[in-house]
């Protein structure tokens, strides 16, 4: 059963659609952990294959397209998505086998409108459509694919920032930025690494 989640024929790979920029980011993790933090890509389409592992993807970059498409093939794995505070996650097309769920630290939002399902407004009480139009980074993330005994964790805003700060990648970036006289950008990809005064 797990081979069906990870093995692809050459015909299937060749027939995959690409994004407007022509880039599909493929991530494969087997019995290991992988983190992609900061501004690491401008692609709008991702294929994540994870088996007995963990993947953390920072999707808060300002150069990412407004709509992201993530195909998941997970077997007893965890995928953690770091998103902007106002991004809407559409996970209705994920096929679940066994235990598994999406843990979202944000409010429960309608996948089509981006508004709170109960009140019709965003977390601050403002109209969600106006907030989505002015946001930097992606505003809609579509998840699809298959999962077996797996979990998807969505972290937004300050929680996403703390996750990035509590990583080896942030420490390396902070040391490099200190030597160069600039600011680290792993914790906040929307910040530019301008020289410190």
Backbone as CSV, one residue per row, in Angstrom:
resi,resn,N_x,N_y,N_z,CA_x,CA_y,CA_z,C_x,C_y,C_z
1,UNK,0.814,-1.201,0.000,0.000,0.000,0.000,0.854,1.262,0.000
2,UNK,1.962,1.271,0.754,2.772,2.485,0.809,3.473,2.766,-0.519
3,UNK,3.753,1.724,-1.326,4.376,1.963,-2.625,3.484,2.782,-3.535
4,UNK,2.170,2.644,-3.396,1.258,3.413,-4.226,1.344,4.900,-3.920
5,UNK,1.749,5.240,-2.728,1.824,6.641,-2.353,3.086,7.310,-2.887
6,UNK,4.158,6.550,-3.122,5.439,7.164,-3.416,5.978,6.878,-4.813
7,UNK,5.562,5.792,-5.457,6.122,5.413,-6.746,5.269,5.981,-7.865
8,UNK,5.914,6.607,-8.863,5.204,7.192,-9.991,5.825,6.687,-11.274
9,UNK,5.008,6.451,-12.252,5.514,6.035,-13.552,6.047,7.254,-14.290
10,UNK,6.982,7.059,-15.229,7.502,8.203,-15.999,6.406,8.928,-16.772
11,UNK,5.397,8.186,-17.222,4.301,8.820,-17.953,3.524,9.779,-17.050
12,UNK,3.324,9.372,-15.797,2.578,10.223,-14.869,3.371,11.482,-14.542
13,UNK,4.674,11.331,-14.379,5.505,12.498,-14.082,5.527,13.443,-15.282
14,UNK,5.655,12.902,-16.476,5.719,13.734,-17.681,4.416,14.465,-17.939
15,UNK,3.295,13.885,-17.507,2.004,14.512,-17.785,1.586,15.519,-16.721
16,UNK,2.408,15.706,-15.679,2.046,16.660,-14.636,2.006,18.078,-15.193
17,UNK,1.009,18.820,-14.754,0.926,20.220,-15.149,1.944,21.026,-14.358
18,UNK,2.449,22.068,-14.936,3.382,22.930,-14.233,2.711,24.260,-13.936
19,UNK,3.346,25.029,-13.089,2.808,26.326,-12.707,3.082,27.337,-13.810
20,UNK,2.599,28.552,-13.610,2.835,29.617,-14.589,4.331,29.876,-14.757
21,UNK,5.090,29.733,-13.675,6.532,29.929,-13.771,7.223,28.694,-14.326
22,UNK,6.468,27.622,-14.565,7.029,26.404,-15.127,7.726,25.524,-14.114
23,UNK,7.543,25.785,-12.824,8.283,25.055,-11.809,7.347,24.246,-10.914
24,UNK,7.684,22.969,-10.752,7.026,22.104,-9.785,8.096,21.671,-8.799
25,UNK,7.907,21.962,-7.527,8.876,21.578,-6.515,8.489,20.205,-5.991
26,UNK,9.416,19.243,-6.124,9.190,17.887,-5.646,10.010,17.667,-4.388
27,UNK,9.350,17.199,-3.347,10.020,16.943,-2.079,9.747,15.503,-1.699
28,UNK,10.815,14.754,-1.447,10.688,13.351,-1.065,11.424,13.139,0.256
29,UNK,10.720,12.602,1.239,11.306,12.340,2.548,10.961,10.901,2.929
30,UNK,11.975,10.140,3.321,11.777,8.765,3.750,12.599,8.535,5.017
31,UNK,11.925,8.388,6.143,12.561,8.155,7.440,13.512,9.290,7.833
32,UNK,13.140,10.525,7.548,13.971,11.663,7.930,13.111,12.916,8.076
33,UNK,13.752,14.009,8.430,13.072,15.287,8.600,13.675,16.299,7.629
34,UNK,12.812,17.132,7.050,13.259,18.134,6.089,12.546,19.452,6.377
35,UNK,13.318,20.548,6.397,12.737,21.881,6.600,13.167,22.784,5.468
36,UNK,12.218,23.525,4.914,12.490,24.558,3.922,11.920,25.847,4.500
37,UNK,12.806,26.697,5.034,12.391,27.910,5.727,12.893,29.142,4.998
38,UNK,12.221,30.270,5.259,12.610,31.528,4.632,12.091,31.614,3.211
39,UNK,12.746,32.431,2.401,12.372,32.578,0.997,13.188,31.567,0.206
40,UNK,12.616,30.424,-0.072,13.353,29.339,-0.712,12.827,28.968,-2.090
41,UNK,11.654,29.449,-2.482,11.117,29.130,-3.794,10.092,30.173,-4.213
42,UNK,9.813,30.197,-5.509,8.749,31.042,-6.040,7.705,30.201,-6.755
43,UNK,7.787,28.892,-6.602,6.876,27.972,-7.298,5.475,28.038,-6.701
44,UNK,4.509,27.648,-7.497,3.126,27.621,-7.041,2.575,26.219,-6.919
45,UNK,3.388,25.223,-7.294,2.920,23.840,-7.242,3.980,22.977,-6.578
46,UNK,3.524,22.126,-5.646,4.424,21.281,-4.882,3.908,19.853,-4.905
47,UNK,4.821,18.895,-4.949,4.497,17.482,-4.806,5.322,16.989,-3.620
48,UNK,4.642,16.632,-2.523,5.318,16.221,-1.298,5.055,14.743,-1.068
49,UNK,6.120,13.940,-1.090,6.046,12.514,-0.780,6.785,12.303,0.530
50,UNK,6.080,11.836,1.528,6.697,11.649,2.841,6.279,10.303,3.405
51,UNK,7.268,9.544,3.851,7.016,8.233,4.440,7.807,8.152,5.732
52,UNK,7.116,7.963,6.846,7.748,7.880,8.161,8.699,9.060,8.379
53,UNK,8.255,10.266,8.049,9.115,11.424,8.198,8.324,12.683,8.485
54,UNK,9.032,13.797,8.490,8.414,15.096,8.764,8.937,16.124,7.761
55,UNK,8.031,16.952,7.250,8.373,18.001,6.293,7.796,19.313,6.809
56,UNK,8.625,20.347,6.868,8.172,21.690,7.234,8.416,22.600,6.043
57,UNK,7.339,23.221,5.539,7.431,24.120,4.391,7.008,25.524,4.807
58,UNK,7.886,26.479,4.631,7.586,27.876,4.905,7.033,28.490,3.628
59,UNK,5.754,28.792,3.634,5.076,29.336,2.455,4.578,30.752,2.725
60,UNK,5.394,31.547,3.422,5.010,32.915,3.760,5.709,33.946,2.883
61,UNK,6.496,33.507,1.914,7.284,34.424,1.091,6.434,35.351,0.246
62,UNK,6.859,36.610,0.080,6.074,37.577,-0.692,6.094,37.320,-2.190
63,UNK,7.058,36.541,-2.691,7.144,36.283,-4.122,6.378,35.032,-4.553
64,UNK,5.760,34.354,-3.611,4.950,33.187,-3.961,3.651,33.639,-4.610
65,UNK,3.087,32.825,-5.513,1.798,33.203,-6.111,0.686,33.213,-5.069
66,UNK,-0.406,33.883,-5.394,-1.533,33.990,-4.457,-2.213,32.646,-4.205
67,UNK,-2.152,31.722,-5.169,-2.764,30.405,-4.999,-1.695,29.340,-5.141
68,UNK,-1.626,28.450,-4.136,-0.667,27.352,-4.147,-1.409,26.034,-4.264
69,UNK,-0.776,25.077,-4.921,-1.337,23.745,-5.106,-0.326,22.745,-4.548
70,UNK,-0.745,21.960,-3.546,0.158,21.001,-2.922,-0.449,19.611,-3.031
71,UNK,0.256,18.740,-3.746,-0.153,17.343,-3.853,0.594,16.563,-2.784
72,UNK,-0.152,15.824,-1.978,0.436,15.087,-0.865,0.373,13.592,-1.117
73,UNK,1.460,12.921,-0.824,1.507,11.456,-0.799,2.189,11.096,0.511
74,UNK,1.399,10.822,1.532,1.936,10.661,2.874,1.617,9.283,3.437
75,UNK,2.615,8.692,4.101,2.455,7.425,4.788,3.113,7.560,6.157
76,UNK,2.293,7.656,7.189,2.766,7.809,8.571,3.767,8.964,8.676
77,UNK,3.344,10.119,8.227,4.217,11.287,8.177,3.485,12.522,8.692
78,UNK,4.249,13.583,8.886,3.706,14.867,9.313,4.211,15.933,8.345
79,UNK,3.290,16.736,7.824,3.647,17.886,7.001,3.180,19.127,7.743
80,UNK,4.124,20.045,7.989,3.817,21.284,8.693,3.929,22.427,7.692
81,UNK,2.867,23.204,7.548,2.834,24.333,6.625,2.846,25.628,7.422
82,UNK,3.820,26.487,7.165,3.886,27.808,7.789,3.302,28.791,6.792
83,UNK,2.174,29.405,7.151,1.425,30.243,6.220,1.206,31.647,6.771
84,UNK,0.906,32.613,5.886,0.496,33.934,6.365,-0.806,33.809,7.168
85,UNK,-1.024,34.778,8.005,-2.162,34.726,8.928,-3.515,34.611,8.224
86,UNK,-3.655,35.198,7.057,-4.965,35.242,6.408,-5.131,34.204,5.297
87,UNK,-4.193,33.269,5.151,-4.287,32.268,4.084,-5.398,31.261,4.385
88,UNK,-6.112,30.874,3.337,-7.194,29.902,3.446,-6.663,28.557,2.967
89,UNK,-6.908,27.514,3.742,-6.460,26.165,3.392,-7.673,25.343,2.981
90,UNK,-7.635,24.837,1.753,-8.701,23.984,1.226,-8.172,22.553,1.208
91,UNK,-8.668,21.723,2.121,-8.177,20.349,2.235,-9.275,19.318,1.986
92,UNK,-10.306,19.713,1.263,-11.428,18.816,1.013,-11.060,17.686,0.060
93,UNK,-10.026,17.842,-0.756,-9.667,16.829,-1.742,-8.592,15.863,-1.254
94,UNK,-8.304,15.858,0.039,-7.326,14.923,0.592,-8.046,13.624,0.925
95,UNK,-7.524,12.515,0.422,-8.098,11.191,0.711,-7.391,10.619,1.940
96,UNK,-8.155,10.364,2.986,-7.601,9.889,4.249,-7.763,8.380,4.350
97,UNK,-6.713,7.697,4.783,-6.767,6.268,5.046,-6.256,6.056,6.463
98,UNK,-7.083,5.474,7.305,-6.691,5.310,8.706,-6.820,6.628,9.443
99,UNK,-6.109,6.729,10.540,-6.138,7.956,11.320,-5.428,9.069,10.576
100,UNK,-5.861,10.256,10.796,-5.219,11.403,10.177,-6.141,12.599,10.229
101,UNK,-5.545,13.790,10.198,-6.352,15.002,10.233,-5.511,16.217,9.889
102,UNK,-6.210,17.325,9.748,-5.564,18.620,9.548,-5.712,19.392,10.851
103,UNK,-4.592,19.792,11.432,-4.605,20.627,12.632,-4.276,22.043,12.192
104,UNK,-5.239,22.928,12.333,-5.079,24.302,11.878,-5.189,25.229,13.081
105,UNK,-4.130,26.012,13.342,-4.142,26.910,14.494,-4.962,28.161,14.235
106,UNK,-5.403,28.368,12.980,-6.210,29.539,12.632,-7.679,29.276,12.892
107,UNK,-8.512,30.255,12.570,-9.941,30.092,12.747,-10.508,29.195,11.662
108,UNK,-11.685,28.663,11.899,-12.349,27.820,10.920,-12.921,28.729,9.849
109,UNK,-12.411,28.569,8.612,-12.813,29.459,7.530,-13.474,28.662,6.429
110,UNK,-14.370,29.315,5.744,-14.988,28.712,4.581,-13.948,28.670,3.460
111,UNK,-13.763,27.493,2.832,-12.716,27.324,1.823,-12.959,28.174,0.579
112,UNK,-14.203,28.498,0.279,-14.477,29.273,-0.932,-14.335,30.763,-0.703
113,UNK,-14.820,31.270,0.431,-14.838,32.716,0.643,-13.708,33.227,1.512
114,UNK,-13.099,32.375,2.335,-12.044,32.819,3.234,-12.565,33.506,4.480
115,UNK,-13.880,33.460,4.681,-14.470,34.104,5.857,-14.725,33.070,6.949
116,UNK,-14.787,33.547,8.181,-15.101,32.680,9.299,-16.455,32.024,9.048
117,UNK,-16.521,30.727,9.237,-17.744,29.991,8.922,-18.921,30.448,9.784
118,UNK,-18.651,30.911,10.992,-19.741,31.295,11.886,-20.213,32.733,11.669
119,UNK,-19.267,33.678,11.462,-19.645,35.091,11.432,-19.579,35.737,10.061
120,UNK,-18.866,35.144,9.113,-18.727,35.740,7.786,-17.672,36.819,7.719
121,UNK,-16.852,36.956,8.767,-15.776,37.947,8.788,-14.467,37.244,9.095
122,UNK,-13.357,37.971,8.941,-12.073,37.374,9.285,-11.841,37.495,10.791
123,UNK,-10.640,37.100,11.270,-10.353,37.046,12.702,-10.448,38.413,13.382
124,UNK,-10.207,39.508,12.654,-10.269,40.837,13.252,-11.634,41.482,13.100
125,UNK,-12.601,40.745,12.541,-13.932,41.300,12.351,-14.070,42.078,11.062
126,UNK,-13.019,42.087,10.226,-13.068,42.809,8.963,-13.541,41.872,7.863
127,UNK,-13.935,42.463,6.771,-14.348,41.657,5.633,-13.124,40.901,5.119
128,UNK,-13.224,39.570,5.035,-12.087,38.727,4.675,-11.631,38.956,3.240
129,UNK,-12.518,39.258,2.326,-12.124,39.448,0.922,-11.153,40.613,0.784
130,UNK,-11.374,41.708,1.508,-10.473,42.855,1.447,-9.108,42.503,2.024
131,UNK,-9.084,41.714,3.087,-7.813,41.310,3.687,-7.033,40.401,2.762
132,UNK,-7.702,39.507,2.050,-7.019,38.586,1.142,-6.401,39.323,-0.036
133,UNK,-7.058,40.359,-0.544,-6.550,41.093,-1.693,-5.267,41.854,-1.380
134,UNK,-5.138,42.362,-0.148,-3.988,43.191,0.194,-2.847,42.399,0.824
135,UNK,-2.984,41.106,0.996,-1.997,40.311,1.713,-0.769,40.008,0.855
136,UNK,0.397,39.932,1.529,1.618,39.475,0.869,1.690,37.967,1.022
137,UNK,2.182,37.282,0.012,2.279,35.829,0.079,0.992,35.177,-0.366
138,UNK,0.932,33.844,-0.232,-0.250,33.123,-0.716,-1.491,33.408,0.125
139,UNK,-2.644,33.423,-0.530,-3.906,33.619,0.182,-4.785,32.376,0.136
140,UNK,-4.471,31.435,-0.759,-5.237,30.193,-0.834,-4.272,29.046,-1.080
141,UNK,-4.398,27.998,-0.283,-3.567,26.806,-0.415,-4.498,25.624,-0.611
142,UNK,-4.372,24.964,-1.760,-5.211,23.801,-2.056,-4.394,22.537,-1.819
143,UNK,-4.878,21.684,-0.900,-4.229,20.414,-0.611,-5.030,19.292,-1.249
144,UNK,-4.345,18.347,-1.870,-5.011,17.175,-2.420,-4.012,16.030,-2.440
145,UNK,-4.509,14.822,-2.652,-3.641,13.658,-2.670,-4.134,12.628,-1.676
146,UNK,-3.218,11.773,-1.239,-3.605,10.694,-0.337,-2.701,10.663,0.889
147,UNK,-3.298,10.307,2.006,-2.557,10.191,3.250,-2.947,8.892,3.928
148,UNK,-1.988,8.297,4.603,-2.236,7.083,5.376,-1.617,7.276,6.750
149,UNK,-2.434,7.295,7.772,-1.968,7.453,9.155,-1.066,8.683,9.280
150,UNK,-1.475,9.814,8.726,-0.624,11.004,8.678,-1.354,12.231,9.194
151,UNK,-0.599,13.308,9.376,-1.167,14.537,9.913,-0.608,15.737,9.163
152,UNK,-1.473,16.722,8.936,-1.076,17.986,8.324,-1.285,19.068,9.378
153,UNK,-0.232,19.812,9.677,-0.317,20.880,10.673,-0.150,22.219,9.965
154,UNK,-1.092,23.107,10.192,-1.056,24.437,9.591,-0.791,25.436,10.705
155,UNK,0.274,26.211,10.551,0.613,27.224,11.547,0.682,28.568,10.853
156,UNK,0.098,29.568,11.495,-0.018,30.899,10.909,0.560,31.962,11.836
157,UNK,0.841,33.115,11.240,1.213,34.306,12.010,2.353,34.090,12.972
158,UNK,2.123,34.446,14.227,3.149,34.375,15.262,3.612,32.959,15.557
159,UNK,2.712,31.993,15.503,3.096,30.600,15.737,4.041,30.126,14.630
160,UNK,3.765,30.502,13.390,4.658,30.155,12.283,6.021,30.825,12.470
161,UNK,6.021,32.063,12.939,7.267,32.784,13.163,8.083,32.115,14.269
162,UNK,7.427,31.705,15.355,8.131,31.019,16.440,8.691,29.679,15.976
163,UNK,7.960,28.976,15.137,8.449,27.701,14.601,9.727,27.932,13.810
164,UNK,9.770,28.982,13.004,10.965,29.287,12.221,12.121,29.726,13.116
165,UNK,11.836,30.504,14.150,12.884,30.982,15.049,13.513,29.831,15.827
166,UNK,12.721,28.855,16.212,13.215,27.717,16.993,13.764,26.619,16.084
167,UNK,14.633,26.996,15.169,15.216,26.030,14.245,16.699,26.319,14.059
168,UNK,17.428,25.307,13.659,18.855,25.484,13.367,19.069,26.426,12.186
169,UNK,18.134,26.370,11.244,18.244,27.228,10.069,18.237,28.701,10.452
170,UNK,17.401,29.067,11.439,17.352,30.462,11.883,18.667,30.860,12.537
171,UNK,19.235,29.979,13.367,20.500,30.294,14.038,21.593,30.509,13.000
172,UNK,21.676,29.633,11.989,22.672,29.801,10.927,22.473,31.118,10.182
173,UNK,21.208,31.411,9.856,20.901,32.652,9.127,21.218,33.879,9.982
174,UNK,20.926,33.820,11.278,21.206,34.953,12.169,22.706,35.203,12.277
175,UNK,23.503,34.134,12.371,24.959,34.297,12.425,25.490,34.885,11.120
176,UNK,25.000,34.379,9.996,25.426,34.895,8.700,25.040,36.362,8.540
177,UNK,23.804,36.699,8.939,23.331,38.076,8.827,24.125,39.011,9.738
178,UNK,24.482,38.528,10.930,25.266,39.351,11.858,26.635,39.677,11.263
179,UNK,27.269,38.668,10.670,28.585,38.892,10.049,28.486,39.847,8.868
180,UNK,27.377,39.762,8.124,27.207,40.615,6.946,26.624,41.986,7.292
181,UNK,26.181,42.165,8.535,25.592,43.443,8.930,24.175,43.628,8.414
182,UNK,23.459,42.534,8.208,22.082,42.600,7.716,21.138,41.942,8.732
183,UNK,19.896,41.770,8.342,18.904,41.134,9.204,18.600,39.721,8.710
184,UNK,18.313,38.792,9.610,17.886,37.466,9.164,16.475,37.536,8.578
185,UNK,16.193,36.669,7.612,14.871,36.661,6.996,14.142,35.329,7.167
186,UNK,14.743,34.362,7.855,14.088,33.063,8.039,12.834,33.209,8.877
187,UNK,12.871,34.033,9.919,11.707,34.176,10.784,10.585,34.957,10.123
188,UNK,10.915,35.892,9.237,9.917,36.708,8.547,10.358,36.911,7.096
189,UNK,9.925,36.029,6.168,10.373,36.130,4.782,9.947,37.416,4.076
190,UNK,8.994,38.165,4.626,8.586,39.422,3.994,9.568,40.545,4.291
191,UNK,10.430,40.358,5.292,11.427,41.369,5.639,12.585,41.302,4.654
192,UNK,13.124,42.429,4.308,14.308,42.448,3.455,15.536,42.453,4.353
193,UNK,16.615,41.900,3.862,17.848,41.807,4.640,18.657,43.083,4.484
194,UNK,18.057,44.230,4.842,18.727,45.519,4.707,19.866,45.614,5.718
195,UNK,20.888,46.376,5.391,21.984,46.567,6.354,21.493,47.252,7.611
196,UNK,21.991,46.793,8.751,21.654,47.405,10.032,22.353,48.755,10.137
197,UNK,21.718,49.715,10.818,22.315,51.047,10.991,23.138,51.109,12.230
